[in-house]
């Protein structure tokens, strides 16, 4: 997975959480951001190897 993509999606999720109108939406977007952070950590633990997305 491409690290730049994961970082971008994490930041978008955090911005969406900040802009969310309700508590449930905030929680959902923050949960997505946490999931992206976990994926970023796994890629980094594997030596920082990232793979480009296919078809983009």
Backbone bond lengths (Angstrom), bond angles and torsions (degrees), N, CA, C in turn:
res aa  C-N    CA-C-N  psi(-1)  N-CA   C-N-CA  omega(-1)  CA-C   N-CA-C  phi
1 X - - - 1.463 - - 1.522 108.02 -
2 X 1.276 116.12 141.87 1.457 122.23 -178.73 1.530 110.16 -76.35
3 X 1.323 116.82 124.45 1.468 120.75 -178.71 1.524 112.24 -62.57
4 X 1.317 117.37 -38.39 1.466 119.35 179.64 1.526 110.96 -60.34
5 X 1.326 116.28 -41.02 1.464 120.55 177.66 1.526 110.48 -61.44
6 X 1.319 116.49 -45.86 1.470 120.17 -178.84 1.524 111.37 -63.69
7 X 1.337 116.91 -43.04 1.462 119.76 177.35 1.525 111.08 -62.45
8 X 1.309 116.51 -41.70 1.465 120.34 178.83 1.521 110.98 -61.92
9 X 1.328 116.86 -48.62 1.468 120.46 -178.67 1.539 110.54 -63.28
10 X 1.325 117.13 -37.16 1.458 119.88 177.97 1.526 110.25 -62.50
11 X 1.326 116.91 -45.66 1.463 120.30 -178.95 1.527 111.32 -66.28
12 X 1.320 117.57 -40.48 1.465 120.36 177.37 1.527 109.79 -61.76
13 X 1.316 117.11 -42.49 1.466 120.29 178.84 1.522 111.64 -61.65
14 X 1.322 117.12 -41.05 1.462 120.38 178.26 1.533 111.71 -65.97
15 X 1.331 116.41 -39.55 1.469 119.45 177.89 1.525 111.01 -66.76
16 X 1.329 116.25 -38.52 1.462 120.02 178.03 1.533 110.57 -65.68
17 X 1.322 116.55 -37.12 1.467 120.22 177.34 1.520 110.35 -63.10
18 X 1.325 116.50 -42.75 1.465 120.15 179.41 1.520 111.91 -64.97
19 X 1.324 116.72 -32.48 1.462 120.98 -177.09 1.525 113.13 -91.46
20 X 1.321 117.46 -6.04 1.466 120.97 -175.49 1.524 111.25 -64.18
21 X 1.320 114.44 144.93 1.452 119.83 -178.20 1.515 114.56 -86.12
22 X 1.303 117.48 -15.83 1.456 119.98 -177.62 1.517 112.10 -135.33
23 X 1.308 114.39 163.13 1.464 121.37 -177.28 1.526 111.08 -63.79
24 X 1.321 117.86 -41.39 1.463 120.40 -178.49 1.527 111.56 -64.07
25 X 1.314 116.57 -41.18 1.460 120.14 178.07 1.529 110.40 -65.49
26 X 1.330 117.06 -40.59 1.465 120.33 176.86 1.520 110.50 -59.25
27 X 1.323 116.10 -46.26 1.465 120.40 -179.67 1.520 111.25 -61.93
28 X 1.313 116.59 -42.47 1.465 120.39 -178.72 1.524 110.90 -63.23
29 X 1.315 117.42 -45.52 1.456 120.43 -179.42 1.524 111.60 -68.45
30 X 1.318 117.36 -37.44 1.470 119.80 177.30 1.538 110.78 -67.34
31 X 1.330 116.36 -35.43 1.469 119.81 176.69 1.527 110.37 -64.59
32 X 1.322 116.94 -40.34 1.458 120.12 175.99 1.528 110.46 -61.76
33 X 1.328 116.65 -44.05 1.465 120.77 179.55 1.526 110.50 -60.80
34 X 1.317 116.91 -39.99 1.465 120.38 178.76 1.526 110.63 -66.29
35 X 1.322 116.51 -37.63 1.460 119.97 177.05 1.521 111.64 -63.61
36 X 1.331 116.01 -42.26 1.466 119.35 176.71 1.524 110.62 -63.87
37 X 1.323 117.45 -39.80 1.466 120.83 178.56 1.528 110.63 -61.44
38 X 1.312 116.74 -39.12 1.469 120.36 178.28 1.524 110.82 -65.54
39 X 1.320 116.76 -40.52 1.462 120.22 178.43 1.527 110.73 -65.96
40 X 1.327 116.68 -40.06 1.460 121.13 176.93 1.527 109.80 -60.31
41 X 1.322 116.49 -44.16 1.465 120.94 179.97 1.523 111.27 -62.20
42 X 1.329 117.01 -39.45 1.469 120.12 179.23 1.531 110.88 -65.21
43 X 1.317 116.77 -42.03 1.467 120.14 179.14 1.528 109.81 -64.07
44 X 1.313 116.56 -43.62 1.465 120.04 179.33 1.524 111.28 -64.25
45 X 1.329 117.07 -39.28 1.462 120.90 179.52 1.526 111.17 -65.41
46 X 1.320 115.84 -26.08 1.461 120.78 179.08 1.525 111.40 -84.96
47 X 1.305 116.59 15.71 1.455 120.62 177.40 1.509 114.08 96.29
48 X 1.320 116.24 12.95 1.457 119.75 177.11 1.509 114.22 76.37
49 X 1.322 116.09 11.65 1.451 119.52 179.59 1.511 108.84 -71.95
50 X 1.313 116.04 129.14 1.452 119.62 175.57 1.514 109.29 -124.97
51 X 1.286 115.76 149.78 1.447 122.14 -178.27 1.517 109.56 -117.18
52 X 1.323 117.03 131.68 1.475 118.61 -179.87 1.518 110.99 -66.61
53 X 1.301 114.96 151.74 1.457 120.38 177.11 1.525 108.95 -73.05
54 X 1.285 116.01 139.88 1.458 119.69 177.81 1.516 110.12 -82.05
55 X 1.298 115.54 144.65 1.449 120.48 175.25 1.510 114.56 82.43
56 X 1.328 118.41 3.75 1.474 120.02 178.90 1.493 110.47 -110.71
